[in-house]
Amino acid sequence: MIYVWSDGSNTKAQKTRCAVIIKDNAQNTLYKEVVDGPTGWCDVAEYQSVVNGLAALLNMGLEQEQILWRNDASFVMGQMSGQMKVHTKRQERRPNSYYPLFEEAQRLVKNFRSICFQWIPREQNTEADALSKL
């Protein structure tokens, strides 16, 4: 089993930060990244962290592993798992929309044998949350 934690944050100036942490079953850190994301709201940063994490997993050759993805943004985990609808028309018209990143994440996720997206409370996502605010 591979575990992924991700988070995104933004400032009042709409500058975003994206964090991804990937660990193995023994909780050894395999990958840790914090990067500046695109201009936008927090939802853009959250989705950029998902895209970055999926790309990292692919680059590490982990697409055949069982992946458990954890994030404290309920709408992101709900949309990625198919439990929540994406309001496409509204998102397509919005400047700095997360929709293109959602589409990219959906394209990347098709490469994985088994991936589960799980919402967790912020208190259980402290490492990724702190990284995203560096």
Secondary structure as UniProt FT lines:
FT   STRAND          2..10
FT   TURN            12..13
FT   STRAND          16..23
FT   TURN            25..26
FT   STRAND          29..36
FT   HELIX           42..59
FT   TURN            60..61
FT   TURN            63..64
FT   STRAND          66..71
FT   HELIX           74..80
FT   TURN            81..82
FT   HELIX           88..93
FT   TURN            95..96
FT   HELIX           99..109
FT   TURN            110..111
FT   STRAND          114..119
FT   HELIX           122..124
FT   HELIX           126..132
//
